[in-house]
Amino acid sequence: MLVGNTARRVAIVGGARIPFVRSMGAYAECSNQQMLTAALQALTDKYRLAGERLGDVGAGAVLKHPRDFNLTRESVLGTTLDAHTPAFDLQRACGTSLETAILLGLKIAAGQIDSAIAAGVDTASDAPIGVNENLRRILLRSARGRSLGQRLAPWASLRPGHWKPSFPAVVEPRTGLTMGQGTELMARRWGIRREAQDELALASHARAAAAYDAGFFDDLVFEFNGVRRDDNLRRDSSLEKLARLKPAFPMGGSGTLTAGNSTPMTDGAAAVLLASEDWARARGLPVQAYLTFGKVAAVDFLRDEGLLMAPAYAVPRMLDDAGLTLQDFDFYEIHEAFAAQVLCTLAAWESAEFCRGHGRAHRRDVGQVDRAARRRPWAHFDLHGGWHGRHRDRRALKTL
């Protein structure tokens, strides 16, 4: 409910994160709670928030243990924020942290709260491993027994195979395909060549390296567990090296996605401070940008659409809401696990036929993105639609 008569602008004060590292590596023994707490504390220290009671904190993770049922609140209690700061968990697959930013931004705009932290965390190193479904049922039947005999009877059906653990599924449950396999199908449909994927991946790593060298990450990435920088950046990559890699998700004996043009499984956490302008001004905090528009979309991937094509829908609709064009932006980030997904999205935006048939209000293509990144070396495609933040006289578009 709107508190007051007008909606307020939502200021993006700034962010902080721990380095992103390859799963089963430096954070192998770290939990979601430890990583999220570290990211929240880094943000707290960066903006001198110790003892502050914020309006709300929202975060989430896709792979969670049962112990993480109250993950965000427990993480907040592990920081120097005022313990009266409320917190909640949220999950929208790969768009979890962006959704927390949109939701908390709406609360600030409506006047319900003045400040908030939006965050996200995930680890594949500390993935939950459950008991076998048959063993689980035996345990529950035994627990429901009222007498000793009733509690022991279910165990008569126990078999050796029931001790086999249950690992988290890495496939889409309705199709049985991994994300990589789903993206291979997208690449085939859109005619995305292996060479184009390798070129985009190489450029992305080169621009990320340039951003590090230019100091862009100096006040953004904070040391955690002895790690100071992302360890999945490939500075020494080349087209020749990428070309030698084998397909990672072959289908029908062939494939274009490799370990070089896809991202590795990664552990990490990040957080961003949002606020009303008055709240930020009263504390002498900067306003780096404004959170102005956001849009989400879903696709019918069981039929003829690609599993990861939602940004192709969400961004055009968001642009229509904002009255802007794709060419009005200075910075672009298409954050996905595969270079092929980025190229499929760009191809869809450039296709008048696709845009006419898939909800584009003006029934025309969205147009091209200038990939030269002449304005900033770190305006790169970060190998998930997204938020539009306006940085004073510049605009940035992020899709997830």
HELIX and SHEET records of a PDB file:
HELIX    1   1 ASN A   32  LYS A   46  1                                  15    
HELIX    2   2 PRO A   66  ASP A   68  5                                   3    
HELIX    3   3 LEU A   71  LEU A   77  1                                   7    
HELIX    4   4 ALA A   93  GLY A   95  5                                   3    
HELIX    5   5 THR A   96  ALA A  110  1                                  15    
HELIX    6   6 GLU A  133  ARG A  144  1                                  12    
HELIX    7   7 LEU A  148  LEU A  152  1                                   5    
HELIX    8   8 ALA A  153  SER A  157  5                                   5    
HELIX    9   9 PRO A  160  TRP A  163  5                                   4    
HELIX   10  10 MET A  179  TRP A  190  1                                  12    
HELIX   11  11 ARG A  194  ASP A  213  1                                  20    
HELIX   12  12 LEU A  239  ALA A  243  1                                   5    
HELIX   13  13 GLU A  277  ALA A  282  1                                   6    
HELIX   14  14 ALA A  310  ALA A  322  1                                  13    
HELIX   15  15 LEU A  326  ASP A  328  5                                   3    
HELIX   16  16 ALA A  339  TRP A  349  1                                  11    
HELIX   17  17 ALA A  352  GLY A  357  1                                   6    
SHEET    1   A 7 VAL A  21  ARG A  22  0                                        
SHEET    2   A 7 THR A 266  SER A 276 -1                                        
SHEET    3   A 7 VAL A  10  ARG A  17 -1                                        
SHEET    4   A 7 ALA A 289  GLY A 294 -1                                        
SHEET    5   A 7 TRP A 387  HIS A 391 -1                                        
SHEET    6   A 7 ARG A 394  THR A 399 -1                                        
SHEET    7   A 7 PHE A 331  ILE A 334  1                                        
SHEET    1   B 5 VAL A  21  ARG A  22  0                                        
SHEET    2   B 5 THR A 266  SER A 276 -1                                        
SHEET    3   B 5 SER A 115  ASP A 122 -1                                        
SHEET    4   B 5 ASP A  56  ALA A  59  1                                        
SHEET    5   B 5 ALA A  87  ASP A  89  1                                        
END                                                                             
